[in-house]
Amino acid sequence: MRDWKDTLNLPQTGFSMKANLQEAEPRMLATWAETGVYARLRARAAGRPKFVMHDGPPYANGEIHNGHALNKVLKDFVVKTRTMAGFDAPYVPGWDCHGLPIELNVEKELGSKRREMAVGDFRRACRAYAERYVQLQRKDFERLGVFGDWENPYLTMRYGYQATIVRALGTMVERGLVYKGKKPVHWCLRDRTALAEAEVEYEDHTSPSIFVEFPLSAGDAGELGRRVPALAGRDVSVLIWTTTPWTIPSNLAIAFHPDLDYVARDVPGGDGKAVIVAAELAEAVAAKVGRAFGAESARVKGKTFEGVTFRHPLYERDSMGVLGDYVTLEQGTGAVH
């Protein structure tokens, strides 16, 4: 019987009809390694305009996941297309080998032994852990087909890399770009280290909220009277609201929105006293404090209070009136301490 397939003009291909990745992938990776495909690309692109992909390194603290794959593959697309477009586009991979993710995982592996270890021994354990996952991640990235200088990656734990950081810091010091100061940071009591914003988790918590008066300082009574004649010679305070009463002792400023309307409302039975709140929030504030406000003595924009000082309610110091676009009318008094 005639084989009708022989009568068809079918295209011929050298590609296998099956992917057979178990055999094809190792063979493909071996071919890339033997032929030095990345080095050959670099040699061919020598002298072309440079295109450098600065790749933020992954943590060396576990096997890769879908996020790693998406990140590396998309960046590989960019590097390879730039190479095909006529650029010299090297790619130097790297790993972040410092920080809590690695230390916490090493502590889990060590268990109770961690308490008995010297600092130096613990650091060496962290270094070995990071090196282990650098090699595992590198292998998986290569399997994804990402071309790069995998033989010479940058690792933040290498002493040569750390030396360049020290040299860069020295240059910054010489140029007067480094200063010593104070800054509030999130601190983990258990791990005895500062935390990045992304490492802080907030739980829902019901906090006590209070309203606090900041009286106008004696030194600025005349200045406010010149800006707002209706308040000249008056006993004036600004009212703030906070859900963190324990922060009141450290207060140094009170923020007003420059474009919002603020009113000075009389306090019944207050012998001429007036309190300043955002106009739209005045009635809501009165309801919350359980005390009705009297007549409106003045209405001004928040920018009027820029530079005006108010007495701290606890200490013999002043709090400066400042402007902030972040002040809203969602809750509170319109004045943020």
C-alpha distance (Angstrom), angle and dihedral (degrees) to the residues before:
residue distance angle dihedral
M1 . . .
R2 3.77 . .
D3 3.81 117.0 .
W4 3.79 102.2 -131.5
K5 3.81 89.6 -164.5
D6 3.79 87.7 75.9
T7 3.79 89.7 61.6
L8 3.81 93.3 60.0
N9 3.79 121.8 91.5
L10 3.81 96.7 -135.2
P11 3.82 121.9 175.6
Q12 3.77 115.4 -108.1
T13 3.80 121.4 -136.7
G14 3.75 136.3 -178.8
F15 3.80 91.4 -146.0
S16 3.77 117.2 106.1
M17 3.78 115.1 -110.8
K18 3.81 88.3 -131.8
A19 3.79 127.1 53.0
N20 3.81 92.9 -137.7
L21 3.79 89.6 -176.3
Q22 3.78 95.0 177.8
E23 3.79 88.3 70.6
A24 3.81 102.0 22.3
E25 3.81 97.8 53.5
P26 3.83 97.3 54.6
R27 3.80 89.5 44.3
M28 3.81 91.9 50.5
L29 3.81 93.0 47.7
A30 3.79 90.8 48.2
T31 3.81 90.7 51.1
W32 3.80 91.8 51.9
A33 3.80 90.4 49.7
E34 3.81 95.4 45.9
T35 3.79 94.9 46.6
G36 3.83 93.3 43.2
V37 3.79 90.4 -132.3
Y38 3.82 94.9 177.6
A39 3.82 93.3 49.2
R40 3.80 90.0 48.1
L41 3.80 90.6 51.9
R42 3.81 89.3 52.0
A43 3.80 92.1 48.9
R44 3.80 92.7 48.5
A45 3.82 91.7 48.5
A46 3.82 95.0 48.7
G47 3.79 111.6 131.0
R48 3.78 95.5 19.1
P49 3.83 122.4 120.7
K50 3.80 110.1 -76.4
F51 3.79 124.6 -111.7
V52 3.79 113.0 -178.6
M53 3.79 123.8 -170.2
H54 3.80 108.8 -152.8
D55 3.78 100.4 -152.6
G56 3.80 119.0 -159.7
P57 3.81 103.3 -133.2
P58 3.80 125.2 -120.2
Y59 3.80 121.2 -125.1
A60 3.79 114.3 -96.7
N61 3.79 91.3 -133.6
G62 3.80 107.4 107.6
E63 3.77 147.1 -12.6
I64 3.79 118.9 -54.0
H65 3.80 120.9 -91.4
N66 3.81 135.1 -167.1
G67 3.80 91.4 -76.4
H68 3.80 91.6 56.8
A69 3.81 90.9 47.1
L70 3.81 94.1 50.2
N71 3.81 91.6 46.0
K72 3.79 96.2 49.6
V73 3.81 97.0 39.8
L74 3.81 93.8 51.2
K75 3.80 91.4 48.5
D76 3.80 89.5 47.6
F77 3.81 88.4 54.4
V78 3.80 89.4 55.7
V79 3.81 95.4 46.8
K80 3.80 94.0 47.1
T81 3.81 95.0 45.8
R82 3.81 90.2 49.4
T83 3.80 88.6 51.7
M84 3.81 90.5 50.3
A85 3.82 89.0 47.8
G86 3.80 91.3 61.4
F87 3.80 103.5 -91.2
D88 3.77 131.7 126.4
A89 3.81 96.1 -121.2
P90 3.80 111.7 175.6
Y91 3.78 120.3 -177.2
V92 3.79 120.5 -153.4
P93 3.82 112.1 -174.4
G94 3.77 122.5 -151.3
W95 3.79 145.5 177.5
D96 3.77 135.3 -137.4
C97 3.80 104.4 -130.6
H98 3.80 99.8 177.4
G99 3.77 136.9 76.8
L100 3.77 144.6 55.1
P101 3.85 98.5 -54.6
I102 3.80 91.1 66.7
E103 3.81 95.9 38.2
L104 3.81 93.3 49.9
N105 3.80 92.9 49.9
V106 3.80 91.4 48.8
E107 3.81 89.7 50.3
K108 3.81 89.3 53.1
E109 3.80 90.7 51.5
L110 3.81 93.4 47.3
G111 3.79 96.0 44.5
S112 3.80 113.1 176.6
K113 3.82 91.1 -3.8
R114 3.82 88.8 75.3
R115 3.82 91.8 74.2
E116 3.80 90.8 56.9
M117 3.82 96.6 47.8
A118 3.77 124.8 101.3
V119 3.80 117.0 -125.4
G120 3.80 92.0 -108.3
D121 3.80 92.7 52.0
F122 3.80 91.2 49.1
R123 3.80 91.0 51.4
R124 3.79 90.6 50.9
A125 3.80 89.6 50.8
C126 3.81 89.7 51.9
R127 3.80 90.6 48.7
A128 3.81 91.7 51.6
Y129 3.81 90.7 47.3
A130 3.80 91.9 51.4
E131 3.81 92.3 47.3
R132 3.80 90.5 51.8
Y133 3.80 93.1 55.2
V134 3.79 93.6 41.4
Q135 3.80 87.7 62.2
L136 3.81 93.9 44.1
Q137 3.79 93.5 48.6
R138 3.79 92.3 44.2
K139 3.79 90.7 54.9
D140 3.81 91.5 51.1
F141 3.81 93.8 46.3
E142 3.80 89.9 52.3
R143 3.80 89.4 49.9
L144 3.82 87.8 55.5
G145 3.80 87.7 60.7
V146 3.79 96.0 -110.6
F147 3.81 109.9 158.5
G148 3.79 116.8 -145.6
D149 3.78 146.7 121.0
W150 3.79 92.9 -73.7
E151 3.80 92.5 163.7
N152 3.81 91.9 61.4
P153 3.80 109.6 34.8
Y154 3.78 121.9 158.3
L155 3.80 115.3 -111.7
T156 3.78 119.7 -170.9
M157 3.81 90.2 -142.5
R158 3.80 94.1 60.9
Y159 3.77 111.8 107.2
G160 3.80 92.8 -134.3
Y161 3.80 90.0 56.1
Q162 3.79 91.1 48.3
A163 3.81 90.0 49.5
T164 3.81 90.5 57.5
I165 3.81 88.8 53.5
V166 3.81 90.6 52.9
R167 3.81 90.9 48.4
A168 3.81 91.2 49.7
L169 3.80 90.1 48.9
G170 3.80 89.4 50.1
T171 3.80 90.4 53.6
M172 3.81 90.5 50.6
V173 3.81 90.9 50.5
E174 3.80 91.3 50.0
R175 3.80 89.7 52.6
G176 3.79 92.3 50.8
L177 3.80 94.1 -114.2
V178 3.81 96.1 126.6
Y179 3.78 124.2 75.3
K180 3.78 136.0 170.1
G181 3.77 116.7 -119.2
K182 3.77 145.1 133.7
K183 3.78 127.5 -89.9
P184 3.81 131.9 172.2
V185 3.80 112.5 -117.6
H186 3.78 136.5 179.0
W187 3.81 108.0 -103.9
C188 3.80 129.8 -162.3
L189 3.81 110.3 -145.6
R190 3.80 93.4 -164.9
D191 3.79 97.1 50.9
R192 3.81 94.3 30.4
T193 3.79 94.4 -135.1
A194 3.78 141.3 107.8
L195 3.80 117.2 -95.2
A196 3.78 129.7 -138.9
E197 3.81 117.3 -127.0
A198 3.81 89.9 -107.2
E199 3.81 90.6 56.2
V200 3.81 94.1 57.5
E201 3.80 117.5 94.5
Y202 3.79 119.8 -165.2
E203 3.79 122.4 -149.2
D204 3.80 123.4 -156.6
H205 3.78 108.4 -96.2
T206 3.78 134.5 174.0
S207 3.80 108.3 -133.6
P208 3.80 129.8 -172.8
S209 3.79 112.6 -109.1
I210 3.79 125.7 -154.9
F211 3.78 139.2 -175.0
V212 3.81 114.8 -132.4
E213 3.79 130.6 -169.4
F214 3.80 120.7 -138.0
P215 3.84 107.0 -165.6
L216 3.79 119.4 -142.7
S217 3.81 108.8 -96.9
A218 3.78 116.2 -111.8
G219 3.79 91.0 -123.4
D220 3.81 93.1 59.5
A221 3.80 99.3 39.5
G222 3.79 90.5 96.8
E223 3.81 93.2 45.5
L224 3.81 93.0 52.5
G225 3.81 88.9 46.0
R226 3.81 89.6 56.1
R227 3.80 91.7 48.8
V228 3.82 93.9 43.0
P229 3.84 109.7 23.9
A230 3.81 91.9 -172.1
L231 3.81 88.6 66.6
A232 3.81 97.1 47.7
G233 3.79 110.2 131.5
R234 3.83 92.5 2.4
D235 3.80 128.0 131.9
V236 3.82 98.2 -114.7
S237 3.82 130.9 -179.7
V238 3.78 134.0 174.6
L239 3.80 115.9 -133.7
I240 3.81 119.8 -140.5
W241 3.80 131.1 -176.0
T242 3.80 125.2 -149.5
T243 3.80 139.0 174.5
T244 3.80 90.3 -158.7
P245 3.80 105.5 62.1
W246 3.79 91.5 169.4
T247 3.81 89.3 69.8
I248 3.81 93.8 62.4
P249 3.85 93.9 89.3
S250 3.82 90.7 60.1
N251 3.80 95.6 48.1
L252 3.81 115.2 131.2
A253 3.81 102.3 159.0
I254 3.80 145.0 28.0
A255 3.81 117.6 -145.7
F256 3.80 125.0 -143.8
H257 3.80 127.3 -176.1
P258 3.81 105.6 -114.7
D259 3.83 95.2 -139.3
L260 3.80 102.6 38.7
D261 3.80 122.1 100.7
Y262 3.80 116.1 -112.3
V263 3.79 125.9 -170.0
A264 3.78 134.3 -157.2
R265 3.81 106.3 -138.5
D266 3.79 122.5 -166.1
V267 3.80 118.2 -117.1
P268 3.84 110.3 -133.4
G269 3.78 110.0 -122.0
G270 3.78 90.4 8.7
D271 3.83 97.1 118.0
G272 3.79 94.0 -116.7
K273 3.79 95.8 -34.7
A274 3.82 119.1 151.1
V275 3.81 132.5 -170.2
I276 3.80 126.3 -150.6
V277 3.82 119.6 -134.8
A278 3.80 136.4 148.6
A279 3.80 108.9 -76.7
E280 3.81 94.9 -127.2
L281 3.80 92.5 50.3
A282 3.81 99.9 44.6
E283 3.82 97.7 98.6
A284 3.80 93.4 42.1
V285 3.81 90.1 51.2
A286 3.80 91.5 48.7
A287 3.81 90.2 52.5
K288 3.81 92.6 49.7
V289 3.80 95.4 48.5
G290 3.80 90.1 44.3
R291 3.76 93.4 -127.5
A292 3.80 125.9 107.9
F293 3.78 118.8 -130.9
G294 3.76 122.4 -132.0
A295 3.78 130.2 -137.6
E296 3.78 124.8 -30.0
S297 3.80 109.1 -102.6
A298 3.80 98.4 -178.2
R299 3.82 142.5 -4.1
V300 3.81 120.7 -154.5
K301 3.79 141.2 153.9
G302 3.78 119.3 -94.1
K303 3.80 91.4 -112.4
T304 3.81 87.1 71.1
F305 3.81 89.6 76.3
E306 3.79 97.1 52.9
G307 3.80 108.0 128.0
V308 3.81 94.1 5.3
T309 3.80 111.6 130.8
F310 3.80 128.4 -139.5
R311 3.79 127.7 -164.5
H312 3.78 117.2 -105.0
P313 3.82 108.4 -116.2
L314 3.82 93.4 -134.5
Y315 3.79 108.5 27.6
E316 3.78 138.6 43.0
R317 3.79 95.6 -104.7
D318 3.78 138.8 90.8
S319 3.79 132.3 -111.5
M320 3.80 115.6 -143.3
G321 3.78 123.8 -129.6
V322 3.82 108.7 -123.9
L323 3.80 134.9 174.0
G324 3.79 125.3 -116.0
D325 3.80 131.9 174.1
Y326 3.81 88.7 -154.3
V327 3.83 91.4 72.0
T328 3.82 108.7 107.6
L329 3.79 139.8 -179.9
E330 3.79 95.1 -126.3
Q331 3.80 93.2 105.5
G332 3.77 142.2 -23.3
T333 3.80 124.7 41.4
G334 3.80 103.0 -57.8
A335 3.82 90.3 -103.3
V336 3.81 115.1 96.9
H337 3.78 120.1 -157.1
